[in-house]
Amino acid sequence: MSVANFVMELAYHSDQRQSVKATPPPEFITILNSENQLKAVHFRKSRILREGAANSRPLVDDILGRGEADGTFRTRIDPIQLGLTITSVCYYYFTNHATSSIVYGRRLMNRAALDERLAFNIDTILAIVAPI
């Protein structure tokens, strides 16, 4: 697996989990925030939600395993920590875009800004997994 293939997989799968505009629906962010405040009371009860969320784990495991095998990625990367980092890098942007737009004086949800953010996120994750 080459770095280019990893980038393509990351970009493809990031896009597939999001809507056509590459942004999560606003309701999703609201529900997720509320569910975290409620300590996952509904999430815990829903087999469908838990199984759906768990689908990203094999994807991260597979990509990491192939990258470690061919030397593209450093070894002993914790897939859960990497998955949490990928989620964090994306989630923060979407939950804070309104206030961040004011702080940084630019629109963060137009197509150009979203494309720029996705490219930055990919570069960031590649730097994290690169051999030392």
N, C-alpha and C positions, 0 to 999 in steps of 0.2 A: 504494500500500500504506500503510495506516495503522499507527500504533504498536500499536493493538489487534490488528490482523491478525498483526503480527510476534510479539506476545506469545502469541497463540493457536497460531501455527505452532511457536514454540519449545516451548511447553508440550506440544503434541500430539506433536511429534517426540521430545521428551525422554521422554515416557511410552511411546511406541511402542518405543524402544530398550531400555526396562527391562521388568521383569516386571509382572504385574498389580498387584502391591503398590507399584509405582514404585520398586523397589529392585533392583539387579543381584543375581543369585544369588551367594552367598558364594564358590562355586567359581570364578566368573568373576574376582573380585578376586584370589583366590589364584593362579590360573593367570596372570593378567596380571602380577602382581608377580614371579612366578617367571620368566616369559618375559623381563621386563626385566632381571632379574639375570643371565639367560643370554645377554644381548645379542641377543635376538630370533632365536635360532638356529632355532626351529621356525616362528615367524611368517614369517620370510624364505623358508622353503621351501614355504609353503602359499599357493597362488594363491587359494584360496577365502577364507582369512582376510584376505589383503591386499585383495582386491576388496571384501569386505564392509566392511572398515574405510574404504576409499576412498569409500564411498557418502555419507558425511557431507560430503565436500568440495563436490560440486555443490549440495547443499542450502544450505550456508553461502554459496557464491558467488551463488546465485540470490537468496536473501533480501537479501544485501548489495547486489547490483546493483539490485534494485527499490527498496530503501530509499534508496540514493544518488540514483537517478533522480528520485524524488519529494521529495527533501529531508528525509526522515525521519531519515536517518543522515548523519553526516559523510562526506566523501570520503576516499579513499586508506586505508581500513582494510585491513590485510593479512588476507586470509581464513584463512591458515594460523595466524597469531598469534591471531586471534579463536577459531578452532576449538580451539586448544590451551588458551586461557583458559577457554572453556566447559567443556572436558573437565576441566581442573584444578579449577575451582570445584565441579564435581560429584564428581569422583573422590576428592579429599581427604576430603570429608565421609564417604563410604562406607568408605574405608580406615582412618579414624581414629575412627570413631564410638564404639568401646568405650572408648578412653582419654579421648576428649573428653567422653563422658558422665560420667566420674568427675571430670574437671577442672572441668566446668561444672555438675555436680550436677543433670543432667536427662537424661531418656531422649530419645535422638535418632532412634530408628528406629520410633517409633509413627506412625500415620497423621497425626496433628496436626503432629508435628515435621517429617515429610517434606513435608507440604503447605506449612508455614511456610518450609522451606528452599527448595523449588521457587520460591515467590513471591519470596524474597530473591534467588535466583539470577537470576530473570528481571529484577528491578529492577536488579541489578548489571550485567548484560549490556546492558540498555537505557541505563544511564548511560555505559557505555563507548562505545557506538555513536552516542550523541546528538550532534547538531551542536554545535560549540563556540561 
